Amino acid sequence: MRLVILTTETLHHCYFVREVTASNPVDLVVIERDHPIAPFDTHHAFEDQRDAYERATWFGDGRASIEEFAETLEVKSANDPDAIDRLRRIRPEVIIVFGTAKLSRAVIETCSNGIVNLHGGDPEHYRGLDSRLWAIYHGEYEQLMVTLHRLNDRLDDGEIVVQRPLPLRRGMGIHELRRVSTEVCVAVVRTALGQWVGDGGFTSRPQRRPGRYYSFMPAVLKELCRSKFEAYTREL
């Protein structure tokens, strides 16, 4: 299987690449350098706690870089001509997208039957950014899940391949949530790649409804989410 990952250089994406490459050879990881920036403050202290927690849990406080685990191509955008040219030369059978900006038709067409996206929620309810936090904000804890779906021209709209809920535990802090979600992402991808090898492709179903689109969550609402989530997990 010729496998490519499109992502960004973050702790959780580095962990994801490490775990996927441990069981499935990866031909290339395209690392998108530019990120959309909100026009308002989005940073909350729990995100610093989250980063320290993830580094200690996954990397023992050591250095973490995607290039340690796979061949990489760093680009401003995964839609750049250099990235598209490299994909065309590899001719990937499967492309896994995890955390990039919206991809162009030219990227999708390099692997139209095998390009799939990891979404940190249920796209039939929450599309776009910060899906886990928006689900918490609305008190819909059953929507805390990971979805692997086919990628098409519309954001978080493609047919669903695999979905799994996030395992929450009593006393869990919100800084732990991305770790749990990423580990579920690894399990979901391993299941899907096993399906691909066994069946020669992905089995999927159409989405039943289009979820509402959400953008960046402001910092002040993140504090509300932290309080609500930790109150909820205290009672599990």
HELIX and SHEET records of a PDB file:
HELIX    1   1 LEU A   11  SER A   23  1                                  13    
HELIX    2   2 ALA A   45  PHE A   59  1                                  15    
HELIX    3   3 ILE A   66  GLU A   68  5                                   3    
HELIX    4   4 PRO A   81  ILE A   90  1                                  10    
HELIX    5   5 ARG A  105  ILE A  108  1                                   4    
HELIX    6   6 GLU A  109  CYS A  111  5                                   3    
HELIX    7   7 SER A  131  TYR A  137  1                                   7    
HELIX    8   8 TYR A  141  GLN A  143  5                                   3    
HELIX    9   9 ILE A  174  GLU A  176  5                                   3    
HELIX   10  10 LEU A  177  ASP A  199  1                                  23    
HELIX   11  11 ALA A  219  ARG A  234  1                                  16    
SHEET    1   A 7 THR A  72  VAL A  75  0                                        
SHEET    2   A 7 LEU A  28  GLU A  32  1                                        
SHEET    3   A 7 LEU A   3  THR A   7  1                                        
SHEET    4   A 7 VAL A  94  VAL A  97  1                                        
SHEET    5   A 7 ILE A 115  HIS A 119  1                                        
SHEET    6   A 7 MET A 145  ARG A 150 -1                                        
SHEET    7   A 7 ILE A 160  PRO A 165 -1                                        
SHEET    1   B 2 TYR A 126  GLY A 128  0                                        
SHEET    2   B 2 ARG A 212  TYR A 214  1                                        
END                                                                             
